[in-house]
Structure formats: structure tokens, C-alpha cells
Amino acid sequence: MTAAYFLGVDGGGSKTAYVVLDGAGRTVAEVTGPSCYYFAAGIELLEQVLSAGLADVTAAAGITPSLLDHAFFGLPGFGEKSADVPLARDIVRRLLGHDRFTVDNDMVGGWAGAFAGQDGINVVAGTGSIAYGERHGAAHRAGGWSELFGDEGSAYWVAVQGLNAFSRMSDGRLPRGPLHAMIADKVGITSDLDLVGTVVDHWAGRRAVIARLSVTVVEAADAGDAAARAILDRAGAELVELVSCCRDNLGYGEGEPVAVSYSGGMFSAPAFRAAFIRSLQAAGPEYELRTPIHGPAVGSALYAMKSHGAALPPPPGPGA
């Protein structure tokens, strides 16, 4: 019998992860490359990044793209610029050399990984933020409206709120807590107003670079900064609002249990995760938090299996 191979690609604001699974759902190869988020750089970046990543992961698996039974490409921002949808699909088709693929937003891989393809709502807090759920074959997304007027609760959002708190502390509009000195040290400034020149001019407002300051905001919260703690609490509440919106639109009845999980780098911070859990618990007992079963990259490969009609491997049991 010919071996089966399924590729999952999880694009994000800071990196792109690639995983190849075999027909039993076992990991054959995995690699990581740079972000394929192209909205500021142009769609040419998408082809460059995916071309290199596809070459690396198939080489690591000892196969060629032609041997992939199906591939799922979860791309950040996919579907948010209609004119780019056929262009992105054409790029993937050209790179693979066949039509055995699915392209969708990266939120789908996060959901598929968190629940191993089963019903539930997953909320993502990485560089951006979004929630996505499926129930009885229906799907709904909430959030993901870009860093300019959305992405509440994301790393970028947390970082910008931290920068705002820094400015207020500098002016005297907020009591000066540990966050002020920690941001100044992280950015490398000795004069507060130099923050404007650094972020706006030197960093050119770059999304991924600014988002890294979210780590400093979390560290300040851990150090007892009241403003930083309030930012994390607001982030948790914003993410739960996305979950609640998905719940309503997926037709859950009043008091009906709904499984909720999470993915994205912000949840690796205990203080951030705790703030989200507090908000979720306050929303009601029907929200049942589940630890994600797999990461988004494996989830993307599982979604490739699902799209192909292959049987999904059973979720690992307790302690697996």
C-alpha cells in the first residue's frame, strides 16, 4: 500500500510552521520559517516564504510535493482581501503542482488542533486575535479585523496598550509603575519622548516588532504593575467576547455546554492565560475550558486529512 502524506501549514504574524503527517496521523517532519503575513509587504512575499518552507518540510519528510495526498494552508489574513483569494490559491497550486489542497484563514488550523477536529470554539491570541468555532457542520468566526481597528486581546493590542500606559505614566496621567522603566529599558531609550521616534520612525510601526513588547507588558504585570495587570484583564475580557459571539451564532441554547480552547503565543504566558480563564469563568458555567490537544500546525495537517476524507486519528488519552 502506498504511504499517505498530509501537509499542514500554519501561517502567523511572527512565523510559519509546516508539519507533514502520515496516514495514521503521526508526525513525519516539521519545520519553521518566517512569517507569511504579506499585507504590508505585498503578495510576492507569500510565494517566497511558502516556496522555501514547502521545500524544507518535504525534504525533511523525504518526499516531493507531488506525493502529498492533501495540503492545508492556513494563511493569516486569508479571506480579508477578496482580490487576493484567487492569487493565493494560484500560488499554492503552482508550488504544489496539483490541486489537492485547501486554503483558508489560519484560525481553522488553530481550531482543528485544539479539538482534534471536533466541535468547539477556539480563540487565538498571537500577533493578532480571532475566534473560530464549528458545531454540527456550521462555522462562525469573530474578530481578526486587523491591528488598525481590531485584534483586541492580541500581542499587538497588548503592546499598544502598554505603550499608551507608558505615555500616560510619563505625563503623570497614571501613577508610574514598573512598566515605565521596563519599556524604556526594552526599547533602549533614556528620554521618554524618544519612544515616538523609535516606534514610529525607526520601527516604522511594524506590526510584528511592536507586538514583541507584549512580553514586557506581561513581565510588568508579573512585577506588580497595576496598569499592566489591567491591560491583561481587558485582553481576557475582549477574547471572551469573541468566544461568546461565536457561541451565539453557532446556535448553542441557553445553558448548553460549549467547549472552549485557545492557541497563539500570548497563552504561553501564565498571567495572560489566567486573565482569560477568569473572564471565561465569569461569563458562565456553560463555557467549558479545554486544554488544546494539538498545536495549530498539527491541526492544519489534521484539517488536510479531514478535507481529503481520511479518518482522523483519535485524540490522545489522558497522560498521552
N, C-alpha and C positions, 0 to 999 in steps of 0.2 A: 504494500500500500504506500502511495506517495505521501510524504510528510506534509502537513498543513502548517502554514505560517500566517500570522496576523500582525500587522503593524499598527501601533498606536502612537500618535504624535500629539503632545500636549504643549501648545504654544502659550507663552505667558509674557508679561511685561518685562521680565528680567532674564528669562532663559527659555529654551525649548527642549523638552525631554522626548526621547524616542525609545520605544520598547517593542521588541518582537516576541510574541508568544507562539508556542506550538499549538497543535490541535487540542491538547489536553489543558491548555491554559498555563503551561509552565513557561517561565521566562527563559528565552534563548539568548537575548542580547539587549543591552540598554546603554544608551549614550546620552550626553547632554551637550547642547550647543547654545549659541547666543539667541537672544530674543528675536522672534519673527514679527513683532509688532511694528508695522510699517507705516502707520498713518502719518507720521511726520516726515519719514524718510522716502516714501514712495514705494509702490508695489514691487519695484525691482528688488528691494531688499528681501521680500518674501521668497522669491525664487532663489536668490543667493544662499539664504540661510537653510531653506529646506533641501536644496541640492546637496549641500555639504553634509547635513545631518542624515539624509537618506543614504548617501554613500557610506558614511561611517557606520551606521547601525546595520546595514545589510552586510557590509564587510565583516563586522563583528559577529554576525549570525552565520556567516559562511554561505550566504545566498545572494542572489541578484533580485532586483525589484520584480522581475518577471515571475518569480516563484511565490510572491505574496498572494495568498488567496483573497485577502481583502485588507484595506488600509483605512484607518480613520484619522483624519487630520482635524484636530481641534485648534482653531486659529483665533487669537484674540481679535476682537472687533468684527469677526465674520458676521455678515448679515446687517451690519450697521452702515454700510455704504453700498446700495444696491448695484451700482455700476461695477463694483469690484468683485461681486459674487461670481459671474462667469469667468472673469480674469483669473481669480484664484483657482477655480476648478480647472481651467485650461493649464495653469502652471503645474498643478498636481498631476494631471493627465500626461503632460509632457515628461515630467520627471519619472513617473512610474512606467510609462509606455503601455498602459492599459487602462480600462475603465472600472476596475474592481476596487473602487474607493468611495468613501463618503467624506464630505467636508461639512463642518458645522462650527459653531462657536465653541471655544474651549470649555465653556461651562458644562457641556454634555459629558466630556471625559471626567470632570470632577464629580458629577452626579453618578456616572456609571461605576467609577472606582469606589466611591463612598458606600454604595449599596450593592456592589457586585451585580448591577443591572436590575435590581428590584425596585419597587415603588418607594417613594420618599422624596424629601426636599433637601437639596444640598445648597449651602451658601458658601460662596467663595470670597475670601478676603486676601488677595495678593496685592500686586501693584494697583489693580482695580478691584471692583467688587461687583457681584451679581449673585442672584439666587435662581435656581432651576429645579423643577420637580416634575416627576411623571407619576401618574396614577391611572390604572386601568387603560393604558394606551394614550391618555391625554397628557399634554405637556404645557407648562407655562414658565415664563421667565419674568424676573423683575429686577430692575437695576441695570447696571452696565451702561450708564449714559455718558461715559467719558469723564475724565478728570476735570474738564472745564465747568460742567454743571451737574455732575453726578458722582458716581463711585463712592458714595458715602460709606464710611467704615473701612475703606481700603488703606493700604500702606501710604499711598499718595495723600489721601484725605487726612489721615492721622498726622503725616508730616506737615502738611499745610496748616492744620490746626495748631501744631506745635510751633511753627514759625509765627503764626498770629499771636500765640501766647507769649512768645519771646518779645515781640514788638510791644505788646501791652505791658509786660514787665519792665521793659526798657523805659517806656513813657511814665510808668507809675500808675497805669490803669489797673494793673494786677499786682498783688504782692510778689516780690521777687523770690522765687523758689529755686531749687536745684536745676530745673530745666534751663534757666537762663545761662548759667555758666557752662552747662553740659553742651548746649547747642553751640555756644561761642567756641568752645574747645574743639568740638567735632568739625565745625566749618573752618576753623583756623583764623578767627578774627580777634582783634583786640579793641576795635571800635565798633559799637553796636550797629551804626548805620552802614558799615561795610557789608552787612548781611544782604542789603539790597543789591549792591554791586556784584556780590558773589553769586546769588541765586538768579538774578535777572540777567546779568551780563556774562559773567564767567561760565555759569552753568547753563545759560540760555534757556532757563525754565524747563530743562529736560526732565521729563516725567520720571524715568527710572532713577535718575540721580537724586532728585528731590525725595522720592519715595524711600530712599535709604535712611533718611532722617527719622523715619518711623521707629527705627531701632532705638534711637536716642530718646524719643518720647516715652517708649516703654521703659527704658532704663531709668528715666527720671521719675516715672510713676513708681517703680520699684524702690527708688530712693526717697519716696515720701512726698513728691511734688503734688500738691493738690490740683493744680491746673492740668497736669499730665494725667492724673487719675480720672479727672472729669472728662477728658478727651476720650479715654478708653471706655468709660461708661457710655458716652454718647455714641461711640462707634458700635458698641454692642447693641444698643437700642436701635440704631439705624439698620443693622443687619437683621435683627429680629423682625423689623417692619417689612423687610423684603420677604422673609420666610412667611409671615402672616399673609402677605398679598398673594403669594403662590398658593398657600393653603386655601384661601377663599376662592381663587379662580380654578382650582382643581376640584372643587365641589365637595370638600370634606364637610360633613354635617356637624352641627353644634356638639361639642364634647367628644367628637370622634377622634381617636388617637391618630397622630401623624408622626412618622419617623423623620427626624431632622439630623443631618450631619453637616460636615464642614470640610473645606480644603483651602489651600493657599498659605503662603508663608507667614501671614500675621498670626495664624492659630498656633504656630510653634512657640509663641511667647506665652508663658503661663498666665501672666497678668491680663493679657488680651483675651485669651480663651476664657478665663474666669469671668471677665466682664460680660462676655457674650452669654455664658451659661446663666449668670444672674438675670439678665434680661429675658432669656428664654423661659426660665422658671417663673418669672413674674408674669409672663404672657398667659400662663395657664397650664394645668396638668396634662392637657391633651398633647402638648409638644414633648415628644419622647426623644431625647438626645441619644444618638448612636455614634460611637467611635467609628471613623471611616475604616472600611475594610481594606481598601487599596488606595494608593495614590492616583492622581489624575492620569498619569502616563499609562499605568496598567489599565485604568478604567477606559482609556481611549482604545487600547488594544482589545479589551473585552467588548467594547461597542462595535469594533470592527468584526468580531466574531458574531455578535448579535445581528449586525447588518447583513452578514453573509448567510445567516440562517444556521450557524453552527451552535451546538449545545454549549451553554455556558458552564464552566466548572462550578461545582457547589462552593459556597462561601466556606472559608476555613472555620473549623470548630473552635471552641474556647481553648486558649492556650496554644493554638497553632502558630 
